[in-house]
Amino acid sequence: MSRWDGKTKGSLTGYKIFLFFINTLGIDFAYRLLKLVTYYYYLFAAKQKNALLDFYQNTLHFPLPEAKKLARKNFYIFGQTLVDRAAFLLGKTANFTHVFENEQFLIDIRDGGKGGILLSAHLGNWETAGNLLKGRITPTINIVMLDAEVESIKQFMDTTTGGSRFKIIAIKDDLSHVIAIRNALVNNEFVAIHADRYLDGAKYIELDFFGRKAKFPYGPFVIASKFDAPVTFVFAAKNGKYSYHLSATLPISMKMKPEEIARLYVAELEKKVREYPEQWFNYFNFFV
């Protein structure tokens, strides 16, 4: 079963089609079209579907019929999150709402003046949720990510929609991203990092995840432990057609080892996956 390669899947033609429909016929029509598109992927994206079925059956212990329903729903909601992302970039935000559990934690981090490190995961849609909050808590959110999207798609999205509303800190071999993270924190900005995927060859930490051994990237937890900034785990799950549920955990303000932060993170991630199993968007072999 394949491992994650750091790239966003999808064709340039597919992006163009959905941006056209969102712009001209609206989000509802794009959602309806998604039912056909994602059912196609459910039928023919064998590696991705099998990874989900393995997770639902052998990790969460759903019976096969329920696992199949969850896998199909997973593809559809993932498609919705991509449509939502594009809709926000196009400025079509009027219908979207959200609730934020423990929003005060982020306000407290902001008021502390040291910036904040937000560890998240490929569950739900943090980018769209962050757009809902932009300017409400902080004017600047930095996302640390592998800048490995297919260049033609990225260029088209930038030209058509103006690109991401966030600052991107690209992970580079020369470790310049570490300096960029430090500068952001010094400026009292938030730095968001996904901490649930690693690339082959990168340093990892092996932890129990739902009773099975899984590899998590070591870098995010090292960053969280080295800087003098509070750390919180944030998630944003789609909980309605146009609504999101955001949450944050009590910030970690004391010095902790990377391994300790990683264990706390995995425990919180397990809670969220149990709550929103259909929004666990990892389509590869996650376990050792």
N, C-alpha and C positions, 0 to 999 in steps of 0.2 A: 504494500500500500504506500502511496507516495507521501512524501513530506512536503511541508509548506515551503515555497520558494521565494516568498516575499513580494510576489506580484499580484496585483488585482486582476481577476479573471474577467473576460468579457471582450467583445469586439468593438471596434470603432463604429461600425454600422449600427450595432445594437444601441450604443449610447446616443447616436444621432436620432434614431427612430424614437426613443423614449423622450428625449428632450423636445422633439417636434410635437409629440402627442401631449406632453405636459403643457407646453406653451399654447397649443391651439385648441385642444379638446379637454384639457383639465386633468387633475390628478385622479378623479374617479375613473375616467376612461383608461388611464394608464394602469390603474389597479386591475380593471377588468381584463385588459390585455395581458397582464402578468399571469393571470390564471392559466392561460394557454401556454405562455412561454415557460413558466416554472414547471408546469406539468410535463412539458417536453424534457426539461432537465431531469425531472424526477424519473422519467422512463429511461433516459439514455446516458445520464452522468453516473455511470456505474460506480466509479471509485468514490465519488463524494457521497452517493447514497449509501453504499456499503459501510463507509466510515460512520455515518450517522446511525445506521441500523445496529452496528456493533456497539456503539455508545449507548443507545437506548435500551438494547436488549441485555448486554453483558455488563454494563456499568450501572444504569438506572433500573434495570430489571423489569422493563415493560414487556408484556407479551408481544409476540410478533405482530398481530393485527394493530395494536396500539402504537407500536414502534413505527410501522409503515405510515400510519396517519400522522404521527409527529414529524416524520421525515418529509412528507409532502407539505405539511403546514410550514415546516422550517424553510423550505425552498421559497414558498410564497411570501412569508414575512420578510425573509432576507431581500427578496425583490422589492418589497414595499419600502424597506429602509433605504435602498438605493434611489427609489423614486422620491422619497422624502428628502433625501440629501440634495438631489438635483432641484427639487421644488424650492428649497431654501436658497440655493445659489441663484435661482431665477427670481427670487423675491416673492414667491407665492406662499405666504406664511399665514394668511388670515385665519384659516380654519384650525391651525395647530394650537394645542394647549398642553400644559404639563403640570404635574405636582412634583414638589421636591421634598423628599423626606430628609430631614436634618440639614436643610439649607443653611441654617445658622452656623454649622461647623465651617463652611467655606467662608462665610462672612467673618467669623472669628479669625480664620487664617489670614484673610486679607488685612484685617485690622492689626494683626500682629506685626506686619511690616517686613517679614522675612521671605515672602513668596510662599508657594506651596507646591508639593509634588502630589499629583493625582494619579494613582495606579488604577488602571481599568483593564478591560478584557474584550475579546471579540464576542460579546454578548449584548444584544440590543443594538443601539445606535448612539454612541456618545457624541459623535460629531453634530448630528441634528439637534440633540438635546443641548449641546453647548451653544449652538446658535440661538436656541430659545432663551438662554441666559445671558447672552453677550450684552454687556453694558449694564446688566442688573447687579452683578457681583463684582466683575472685573472687566476692564476694557480689552484685556489682552490674555489670550490663552495660547500657549505654545504646545504643539504636539510633536513629540519625538517619534520619528518613524523612519523606516527604510524607504528611501526615495526611489522605489523600484517599479512604479507603475509603468505600463506600456507608454512610451513617450508620445505616440500619436494620439492616444486617448487623453492623456494629461494636457497636451497642447490644445486639443479641441475643447475640452472642458474649460480651460483657462480663457480661451478666446470667446467662447459662447456665453459663459456665466460669470466671468470675472475671477474664477478660481476660488479656492478655499478662503473662508473668512478668518481663518486662524493663521498664526505664524507657524511655519513648519521648521523644525530643527531636524535636518537630515542626518542620520547616523553615517559617519564616515570613518574610513580606516585610520585617518590621521588623528582621530579623537578630538577633532575641532568641535564636535557636538557637545563635549563636556564643558568647554569654555562657554559655548552659547547657553547651555543650561545654567551655568553659574551666573552669567550676566543677567539672564531673565530673572533669577531668584533675587539677585541684588536689587533689581528694579521692582521688586515686590509683585512679580507676575506669577501666574500659575503655569506649571509644566506638567502636561498629561502624557503618560506612557502606557501602552498596552504591555502587560507583563505575562501573557499566557502563550506566546509563541516564540520559538527559537529556530534559527537556521542551522542546518548541518554544518559542523565545524566551529560553531560559536560555543562559548562556555555556557554550561547549563547546571541547574541544580535538580536533583531527582527527589521527588516528594510523593507522598501518598495522596492520591486524588480519587475520592470515592472508593478507597480500598485497593486501588490499582496504582502501580508505579508509573509516574509520568515525569517528563522532562520539562522544566520551565527555564526560560532565559535567566541567566545570572545577572546580566547587566543592569536591568531596572532596579533590582534590589540592592545592588552595590551603590547605584546613584542615590537611592532613597536613604541609604545608611551613611553616606559620606557628607552630604550637604547639611548645613545648619538650617533646615527648613522643615516644617511639619509635613507629615505624610498622611494621606487619607485614601481609602479605596472607594472609587466612584463607579456607579453603573447607571445605565439608562435603558430601560426596556420599554418596548412599545406595548401599551396596555389598553389601546383602543384604536379605532380607525385613524384618528388624527391626534392621538394623545400619547404622552410618554410619562413614565414614572422614573424619576431620578432619585438617587440615594447617595449618601456619603456616610462613612464611618467616623467614629470619634478619632480625631487626629492623633497620630503618634508624634509626640514632641520630645521624647527622650532618645538618647543614642541607643540604637539596637544593631545587632549584627545582621548582615543580609539574610542569613538563613532564618533568623527569627521573624523578620518582616515577611519573608516568603511564606512561612507557615501560617501566619495570620491572614495573609492575602488569600491563600488557597482555601482556608476555612470559610472565608467570606464568599469566595467564588463558588464554592459548593452550595452555599445557601441560595445564591442567585440562580444557579443552574437548576436546582430543585424547584424553584419558584417559577422559572421561565424556561423549561427544557426545550421548547420549540424555538428558542432564540439563541441557542448555543451554535454559533456560526463557525464551527471548525470542521472542515471537510477533508480531513486527512487523519492519519494514524497518530493519535495523541499520546498513546501509551507505549511503554517500553516493551 
